[in-house]
């Protein structure tokens, strides 16, 4: 009986080695790689191609916590003298220190050999073979068996596999085992000693053997060089890592982050939220609904890579009366929903014009105030994740016995090609910038002005231009509001809300007609008591809205006061 069982298991193993591995049974790989040739070694410091393995840790996606002790898969059992224990990149990220150990190094020699993991002069690793291997049903079942985790639980979507390439190298005459992260941390301890001897392996081929295609588990996608040695900081932050994830369920429901706003009345604005969590691709679409003033605005087709986020916005016009509005936001997708609330305060800046200046006004205690310098933002950038399908065709075998009706026959593969591809994401970047100028000049009705020099008591005119540049006009408003403050009121108490005389991305502003002007001029009268020197109005240009907030600018210009309008008066008796 024992001999029959031994023969049975030998046959099972033989079949598993001869037939193709069933790939992508439940998982998909977030793995890419680089690397290349190796430098020459010495008798004390060298690495032989193929002396490699992979450390595997099961991570719970919701809180990025390791739920199993890391295991190391290898093709052959190395005679390791020094290693750093079974510690994952997640643990090092969370603060674990690196500690050399001379205890017996444990690893698992796998029945179905690992594909080449680390590229070198003797051969290049295939990222597709690596993905196919670690996403195959057989290997996933083997990982579940070794870690003691139920297979169905492992692939239910709540967990991910963290993969880290391992190199078995000889350094300073000692055979050592280390992941890319351990190599970087160890090199820091040695003050660069490892990099100086083993740079092609420790800081290039090993860390570039695996890195992420899209951000996940708090680690970024790698966008740096795929052929040059990396720094310790870059290795620790982003390299030497692959992830297998399972899509049965979403690890996290979508959630929304809201922001409060202050708007002006009757103004076109942008209201934004940030959505994250869960999966947001065309197979798991996310929709955001804004309910504003009884009207619902729906933004559908919101996509972003797992572990990342997306800014979502709506463009609308505020009411014509001041009020405080509550904006309800609802986000749905993947069978889950979230909500948030935005408070929008709508204010009216009109109706605070300066009083009528009179000839006997005095201000003997006047001191020139500092010109305001409010916080300003003149440029903004944002983007939209755009998904696209990465095809990956895999032959799924289906071996069946086909008899010939005469007692004979043969095994035939009735399988088929299946697209086991995945969604990739490209980032479409957008931007906006605001530039503006302001000019203060004496009013044309001023009889004694010369250039930008005038007497106090006469009026000044203002001309402000605003230019908005953007590559996504649907998400950016023109500059809509300009408010001018004056030094005689210490740049507060009273102000003039300028009238927009030209709309669009090249807008223009001037004073509104002054009701105290005899000719209803677009002017602002300077006080007759204003001392000689610079007269500098200040303008705050605002309400250029983008998905990341409002663009604004501080603007100033001056005229020179020299004398007063009384100097232009002459009193004499009337001739008979």
Secondary structure, 3 states (H helix, E strand, C coil): CHHHHHHHHHHHHHHHHHCCCCCCCCEEEECECCCCCCCCCCCCCECCCCCEEEEEEEEECCCCEECCCCEEEECCCCCCCEECCCCCHHHHHCCCCCCCECCCCCCEECCCCCCCCCCECCECCCHHHHHHHHCCHHHHHHHHHHHCCCHHHHCCCCEEEEEEEEEEEEECCEEEEEEHHHHHHHHHHCCCHHHHHHHHHHHHHCHHHCECCCCECCECCCCCCCCCCCCHHHHHHHECCEEEEECCCCCCCCEEECCCEEEECCCEEEEEEEEECCCECCCCCEEEEEEECCEEEEEEEECECCCCEEEEEEEEECCCCCEEEEEEEEEEECCEEEEEEEEEEEECCCCCCCCCCCCCCCCCCCCCCCCCCCCCCCEEEEEEEEEEEECCEEEECCEEEEECCCCCEEEEECCEEEECCEEEEEEEEEEEEEEEEEEEEECCCCCCCECCEEEECCEEEEEEEEEEEECCHHHCCCCCEEEEECHHHCCCCCEEECEEEECCCEEEEECCCCCCCCCCCCCEECCCCCCCEEEEEEEEEEEEEECCEEEEEEEEEEEEEEEEHHHHCCCCCCCC
